[in-house]
């Protein structure tokens, strides 16, 4: 993503993304060995539109802010919901917001 941002090719759109820190993904993978079979969303608690997270990311990696692209979000780009992992399986992300990770880049 940093390479795309540096190349000016990271669009700030209405599409919503979810994030997960590598440490949270690794801990969930270990925890999943004891979970029931089936799909589980493992992500932070704050899905965000590109128009919100891309400018913060660009600032964090030291590149000019991307222009926000007007328009509707793509139907599939709605982010993920980790409530099943939290409520039913007891998994809690160590970094519950993408904002925490971006400020540490």
C-alpha positions in Angstrom: 0.0 0.0 0.0 2.9 2.4 0.8 4.2 1.8 -2.7 0.8 2.6 -4.2 0.6 5.8 -2.1 4.1 6.8 -3.1 3.2 6.3 -6.8 0.0 8.3 -6.3 -2.1 5.3 -7.1 -3.9 4.7 -3.8 -7.5 6.1 -4.3 -9.4 7.7 -1.5 -12.8 6.4 -2.4 -16.1 5.6 -0.6 -15.2 1.9 -0.5 -15.0 0.6 3.0 -12.0 -1.5 4.2 -11.3 -3.4 7.4 -7.8 -3.9 8.8 -6.0 -6.3 11.0 -2.6 -6.0 12.6 -0.3 -9.0 11.8 0.0 -9.7 15.6 -3.8 -9.9 15.9 -4.0 -12.1 12.8 -1.4 -14.4 14.2 -3.1 -14.7 17.6 -6.4 -15.3 16.0 -4.9 -18.1 13.9 -3.6 -19.8 17.0 -6.9 -19.3 18.8 -8.8 -20.7 15.8 -7.3 -24.1 16.4 -9.8 -24.4 19.2 -12.7 -22.7 17.5 -15.6 -24.5 15.8 -15.3 -25.0 12.1 -16.6 -22.1 9.9 -15.8 -18.7 8.7 -14.8 -15.9 11.1 -14.0 -12.3 10.4 -10.8 -11.3 12.2 -10.3 -7.6 11.9 -10.2 -4.4 13.9 -13.4 -2.7 15.2 -13.5 0.3 12.8 -14.2 -0.4 9.1 -13.5 2.8 7.3 -14.1 4.4 3.9 -11.0 5.1 1.9 -11.9 8.8 2.0 -11.2 8.5 5.8 -8.2 6.1 6.0 -6.2 6.9 2.9 -5.4 10.5 3.9 -4.2 9.3 7.3 -2.2 6.5 5.8 -0.6 8.9 3.3 0.5 11.2 6.1 1.9 8.3 8.1 4.1 7.2 5.2 5.1 10.7 4.3 3.5 11.2 0.9 1.1 13.9 -0.3 -2.5 13.3 0.5 -4.5 11.5 -2.2 -7.4 13.3 -3.7 -10.8 12.1 -2.4 -12.8 10.5 -5.2 -16.5 11.3 -5.2 -19.1 8.7 -5.8 -20.8 5.7 -4.4 -19.0 2.8 -2.8 -18.7 -0.5 -4.6 -21.4 -2.8 -3.3 -18.9 -5.4 -2.1 -16.6 -2.9 -0.4 -18.4 -2.7 2.9 -15.8 -3.7 5.5 -16.0 -6.7 7.8 -17.7 -7.2 11.2 -15.7 -9.0 13.9 -18.7 -9.3 16.4 -18.9 -13.1 16.0 -15.2 -13.5 16.9 -15.6 -11.1 19.8 -19.0 -12.2 21.3 -19.0 -15.9 20.5 -15.4 -16.8 20.5 -13.9 -14.3 22.9 -11.3 -13.0 20.5 -10.4 -9.3 21.0 -7.9 -7.4 18.8 -4.9 -6.0 20.5 -5.2 -3.0 18.1 -8.9 -2.3 17.9 -8.5 0.6 15.5 -6.6 1.0 12.3 -5.7 4.5 13.6 -3.4 3.0 16.2 -1.4 1.1 13.6 -1.2 4.0 11.2 0.2 6.4 13.7 3.1 4.0 14.4 4.2 3.7 10.7 
